[in-house]
Amino acid sequence: MEKRTRKKNNFNQAHQILKKIKSKYVVKYYDSFEEEDKLNIVMEYCECGDLSEFIDSQEKTKVLLKEDEIWKFFIKITLGLADIHKLKILHRDLKSLNIFLKQGKDVRVGDLGVAKVLNQTFFRENFYRNTILFISGNLRR
């Protein structure tokens, strides 16, 4: 029973996060519902798959992406993340499998299933605690 409650809470959190995001660089959220004990989220369809599949297909066909195409992907992904971060939401699972493509190589950031809404308390408690991991050894003393 506890596992089911935790899943439902995670679903509700994801639902609330997705409802907030309005960006042309993030997969659009339409609706969510529960059916036959399954939680469902209705999202924008990205007909060209994910960036990981795209990169694999480029590798198999030995067709290299042009530098300007790579920059366009990078810029659109960054704009999507910027829109998410403006809402104080942290994606926490950014990878090529979670970048989706539409026709014309239009890019969308997606799969915010483990996203976290940041608040001042979270930031204060975790920033200083975790920053120590990234400081060089000679500065930790």
Disulfide bonds with the S-S distance in Angstrom:
none
